[in-house]
Every structure is written in C-alpha cells, then in structure tokens.
C-alpha cells in the first residue's frame, strides 16, 4: 500500500500535466491525420529510438505515408503533437510565415548561440539585415582566387591516391572545405593540417552526434536531466575545441583592427589581389555602427564555419560519388569544362561561373538525391491554414526537405541521378517550390551563392585532372543532423591525362 500511493500520485501528475499541455495547444477544426503506429502515452516517440540509420529509415517511411494523405501528417511525441510537411506549397507557406526556429534548436545554442541558423526570430531578423552585405556579390567575387588556390591544393592532395584503388575521399573534401571557410570567414590559413584543424573536424562530428543522440533520447530534452548526462560531458569537451579557434582569432584580429594594423588578406596569387574575410567585415560593422558585440560576432563566425564547410564538403563528396557511378554524366560535365576552358589549366574566373550550366545541374541533382540538411523545424506562432489542413499554434512543424526532393511530382525517375532534367523547364516539376536545397522563404540559407561559386570552382579543377569511379548504390545512410553515409564514401580516381577516354567512361 505504501508503494501504491506514490505510484498513483505520479500517474495522476503525469495525466494532469498531459491535460494542461493539450489545453495550451488545442487542436484546430481541420487537423492533419495522425500517422499510424502510435502507442498509448508515448505516442510515436518509440520511432525515435535506435541508431541514426534507423532514424533515417523511419523518416523515409513517414515521408511515404505523408504522400498518400496529402503531404501533411501529425504525430505525437508523448503529450506533444508535431506536424510533418512534404508538400512543396505547404512547405513554402510555413517557411515564409513562421520564422521562429523550434525549441529543438536550443540543443545547438551552446555551440552556435544566436547565429543565423539557431537564433530567435527577433534577433535573426535584425542580424540578417546586418549580414546581407557581407554576402554581397562584390564581397564573394573577392574570394574567387581563394576558391581556385584551395581547389588546386585539393587536386595536389588527391594525387597520391590516383591509380591506387578505393579510398575515403570525404577525408579530403572536408579538410579542404574547412581550410577554405577558415580563410574566407576568419582570414586564417590552417592549410598545413594542424592539430587544431584535425581536432576541429573531429569535434564537429561528435557535436552533430550528440545533438541527434539528445533528440532521440526524449528524456534528455529537459535541460535539468541533460546536465547530468554523459552526452552533456561530451558536448562540453567538444565546445572547448570548437570555440577556441574563433575566439582566439577574434581576439587577435580585434586587437589588430583597434591598432590600425589589420590589412586585407593576400590571396596568394601573383596578381596581388586581396580580399576581406567575413570576420573583418563584422568587426568593421561593430566598430563603425556599434551593433555587434564580441559574443555575437563569434556566434556568427562559428555558424559560418560549420555551415560553410560541412555542407559543401558533403555535397562534393556525394557529387563525386554520383559522377563516378554515372560515367556518361561525368563525361558530359567534363566536355562543358572543355567548352569553357579549352585545354588550358587557367583559374576559374568570375565570368566562367555562369557559363558552367551543366556543372550547376550536376550539383542541384546531387543535392536533390542526397539532401544534405534533410529536415528543418519551425515553431508555429499562429494557427496556419494550408491547402488541405489547418495547423495549430504553439506546435512544432518539421519540414522534410528530402521529402520535397523525392516527391512524386519529380516523375517516374525521381530516384535516378539525372542532371539533364535541370536543362529545360519542361523536364522539371511545374512547381517553383520543388527544389529546396537551400531551404525556402526569407530564412533560407544566406550562403547559397558562396556555395555554388566554391563548389563549381572545385569541380572544375577536379574533373579536368581526374576520372572518378564509384558505386553510390552501396551507400548506407544515417542522419547526424546532416545526411551522411555510414560507410561507402569510397571512390577511385585516375589521372585523366594518363588514361584513355574509354577508361574514363567505364
């Protein structure tokens, strides 16, 4: 009897808390249907259990179910009702109406603070306006020689793998992308693969893992339970590494600027061209307009570093694997490079970027097949009418970017790698919201143009030097915030000039 009383009391407290929660976010008069498979009390929370491979497979199953019932479904995580959107028009409605990131983004704030990815709506709206000039075409044009020099460095680093069979090319793309973003964001060259570079890459991977691990373990969603967990101890260890680089450089460069000894960075080319890293532009903004403090600058730089290097590195990794798996598409991309550059080995110039039409199609198709950031979440600050259903204020809306990219509107070949579909409006879905590689709406990725410039430049240098071979069908995927393979990054490369055309097309 003495044990039964506290048990009954706990159950009563849980039921009352559940009642209060439901009352605070009442259903609308036209709710999306609940996805099948829910259990009493926990709802669909059991689907979050397991490793990140199972999580990815479960999300794909949920996506298929959503197609069958109108592109929007509801699910319960304990007392919480969440929505999942895979319809492109409904995606745009949510993305361009509700700008507040969901509470799950709080998990990343110890790392990225109020940066553009995780920041609260009021801060994001103000800072986005301040940061837009830093991503102007004029500023980005100043990076073109950095992109070229880094691309040549990647070509040189890969030379030792040519003709030696399969290898993990992501090791090369992620280190190179980190060096590139550090040059353009911080003005710091870590090109010698210093210990800090290696530590930063490893700490980034561990941080992504802890974020997903915490999301899956719903009992760690509360900061009160999380602070006693081993996941929190891992996070704290990683944060020391992740913050040390940007904080150290910020302190140094602020000192230089205050003492008028900070100059624009040389690109390393004989032309003597110079560029300003993002941090210098933010410091100028802070000093001249008194609008950003040191913490805010560091948070934005940390966001640029992780957003600018891990996404690009993964897109390039998947793209090279896809091209290696489709030699006819690889040859078509190479022929375009010959049309633009001839047999020369000259740098990619500003005017060349817009001429690399097929290369952009390759990148878009790669991002469609393997959507690097598969899911984003918004907090609904109002009741929201979609095409078929009405969503309730106060709830979480998960928008499945990968679900848009695999939507039946793409046609019978939706799962096939076909860059040619991007060459004519007639072979694309009749929906302007069909491609969400950089998200949609006013809170879409600020680095879209930067990413295309950087990746087109890198692919140009790689494809005119190497033939790539691989098999993307062997990939086993997982969701660690970003979409990544468990294994199977592997490709093989051959020096293009040392093999026949037939060998490249095999």
PERARA-V135345 format. One record per backbone hydrogen bond with DSSP energy under -1.0 kcal/mol. NH is the residue of the N-H (numbers start at 1). CO is the residue of the C=O. E is the energy in kcal/mol with one decimal. If there is no record, write none. Layout:
{{NH:CO:E} {NH:CO:E}}
This chain:
{{5:1:-1.6} {7:3:-1.5} {8:4:-2.7} {9:5:-2.4} {10:6:-2.4} {11:7:-2.3} {12:8:-2.5} {13:9:-2.3} {14:10:-2.4} {15:11:-2.7} {16:12:-2.4} {17:13:-2.7} {18:14:-2.6} {19:15:-2.2} {20:16:-2.5} {21:17:-2.4} {22:18:-2.5} {23:19:-2.2} {24:20:-1.8} {25:21:-1.0} {35:74:-2.7} {39:43:-2.4} {42:40:-2.7} {43:39:-2.0} {44:76:-4.7} {45:42:-1.9} {47:44:-1.9} {48:45:-1.9} {55:51:-2.1} {56:52:-1.6} {57:53:-2.2} {58:54:-2.8} {59:55:-2.1} {60:56:-1.8} {61:57:-2.0} {62:58:-2.3} {63:59:-2.0} {64:60:-2.0} {65:61:-1.9} {66:62:-1.9} {67:63:-1.7} {68:64:-1.2} {71:66:-3.3} {73:84:-2.1} {74:33:-2.5} {75:82:-2.4} {77:80:-2.6} {78:42:-2.1} {80:77:-1.8} {82:75:-3.1} {83:396:-2.5} {84:73:-2.7} {85:398:-2.5} {86:71:-3.1} {87:71:-1.3} {91:87:-2.5} {92:88:-1.9} {93:89:-2.0} {94:90:-2.4} {95:91:-2.8} {96:92:-2.2} {97:94:-1.2} {98:94:-2.5} {102:377:-1.3} {105:102:-1.9} {106:103:-1.8} {107:104:-1.4} {108:105:-1.2} {111:108:-1.3} {112:108:-2.7} {113:109:-2.1} {115:112:-1.9} {119:115:-2.7} {124:120:-3.1} {125:121:-2.7} {126:122:-1.3} {127:123:-2.8} {128:124:-2.9} {129:125:-1.1} {130:126:-1.4} {131:127:-2.4} {132:128:-1.6} {134:131:-1.2} {135:132:-1.6} {136:133:-1.5} {140:136:-2.4} {141:137:-2.5} {143:140:-1.8} {144:141:-1.2} {147:143:-2.5} {148:144:-1.9} {149:145:-2.7} {150:146:-2.6} {151:147:-1.9} {152:148:-2.5} {153:149:-1.7} {154:150:-2.0} {155:151:-2.3} {156:152:-2.2} {157:153:-2.5} {158:154:-2.1} {161:158:-2.2} {163:493:-3.0} {164:161:-1.9} {167:491:-2.0} {169:167:-1.1} {173:169:-2.3} {174:170:-2.6} {175:171:-1.1} {176:172:-2.3} {177:173:-2.4} {178:174:-2.1} {179:175:-2.3} {180:176:-2.3} {181:177:-2.5} {182:178:-2.2} {183:179:-2.0} {184:180:-2.2} {185:181:-3.0} {186:182:-1.7} {187:182:-1.4} {188:182:-1.7} {193:190:-1.4} {198:194:-2.0} {199:195:-2.9} {200:196:-2.7} {201:197:-2.2} {202:198:-2.1} {203:199:-2.8} {204:200:-2.4} {205:201:-1.9} {206:202:-2.2} {207:203:-2.3} {208:204:-2.3} {209:205:-1.9} {210:206:-2.4} {211:207:-2.1} {212:208:-1.9} {213:209:-2.8} {214:210:-2.5} {215:211:-1.9} {216:212:-2.5} {217:213:-1.7} {218:216:-1.3} {220:217:-3.0} {221:218:-1.3} {226:222:-2.3} {227:223:-1.6} {228:225:-1.1} {229:226:-2.0} {233:229:-1.2} {234:230:-2.2} {235:231:-2.3} {236:232:-2.4} {237:233:-1.9} {238:234:-2.1} {239:235:-2.5} {240:236:-1.4} {242:238:-2.6} {243:239:-2.5} {245:241:-1.0} {247:243:-2.3} {248:244:-2.2} {249:245:-2.2} {250:246:-2.4} {251:247:-2.1} {252:248:-1.9} {253:249:-2.9} {254:250:-2.3} {255:251:-1.7} {256:252:-2.1} {257:253:-2.4} {258:254:-2.5} {259:255:-1.2} {260:257:-1.6} {261:256:-3.0} {265:275:-2.4} {267:273:-1.8} {272:269:-1.7} {275:265:-2.1} {278:184:-2.6} {279:185:-2.5} {281:277:-1.5} {282:278:-2.3} {283:279:-2.5} {284:280:-2.4} {285:281:-1.9} {286:282:-2.3} {287:283:-2.7} {288:284:-2.8} {289:285:-1.9} {290:286:-1.3} {297:293:-2.3} {298:294:-2.5} {299:295:-2.4} {300:296:-2.1} {301:297:-2.5} {302:298:-2.9} {303:299:-2.0} {304:300:-2.4} {305:301:-2.5} {306:302:-2.3} {307:303:-2.7} {308:304:-2.3} {309:305:-1.8} {310:306:-1.4} {313:309:-2.2} {314:310:-1.8} {315:311:-2.5} {316:312:-2.5} {317:313:-2.0} {318:314:-2.7} {319:315:-2.7} {320:316:-2.6} {321:317:-1.6} {322:318:-2.6} {323:319:-2.8} {324:320:-2.2} {325:321:-1.2} {330:326:-2.0} {331:327:-2.3} {332:328:-1.6} {333:329:-2.2} {334:330:-2.2} {335:331:-2.5} {336:332:-1.7} {337:333:-1.7} {338:334:-2.2} {339:335:-2.2} {340:336:-1.9} {341:337:-3.1} {342:338:-2.4} {344:341:-1.4} {352:349:-1.2} {353:349:-1.0} {357:355:-2.0} {360:356:-1.5} {361:357:-1.9} {362:358:-2.4} {363:359:-2.0} {364:360:-2.6} {365:361:-2.5} {366:362:-2.2} {367:363:-2.4} {368:364:-1.8} {369:365:-2.6} {370:366:-2.8} {376:399:-1.9} {378:397:-2.3} {379:100:-3.2} {380:395:-2.7} {384:391:-2.0} {386:389:-3.2} {390:30:-3.0} {391:384:-3.0} {394:380:-3.6} {395:392:-1.1} {397:378:-2.7} {398:83:-3.4} {399:376:-3.3} {400:85:-2.2} {401:374:-1.6} {401:399:-1.1} {402:374:-1.4} {404:400:-1.5} {405:401:-1.8} {407:404:-1.2} {410:407:-2.2} {411:408:-2.0} {414:411:-1.4} {416:413:-2.1} {421:418:-1.8} {422:419:-1.9} {423:420:-1.8} {427:424:-1.5} {428:425:-1.2} {431:429:-2.0} {434:431:-1.6} {439:436:-2.0} {444:441:-1.5} {445:438:-2.3} {451:447:-2.6} {452:448:-2.2} {453:449:-2.5} {454:450:-2.5} {455:451:-2.9} {456:452:-2.6} {457:453:-1.8} {458:454:-2.2} {459:455:-2.7} {460:456:-2.1} {461:457:-1.8} {462:458:-2.4} {463:459:-3.0} {464:460:-1.5} {465:462:-1.0} {466:462:-2.4} {467:494:-2.6} {469:492:-2.5} {470:324:-1.5} {474:471:-1.4} {475:472:-1.6} {478:484:-2.9} {479:52:-1.2} {480:482:-2.4} {482:480:-2.8} {483:372:-2.6} {484:478:-2.3} {486:476:-4.0} {491:167:-1.7} {492:469:-2.4} {494:467:-1.9} {496:465:-2.6} {498:495:-1.3} {504:500:-1.5} {505:501:-1.6}}
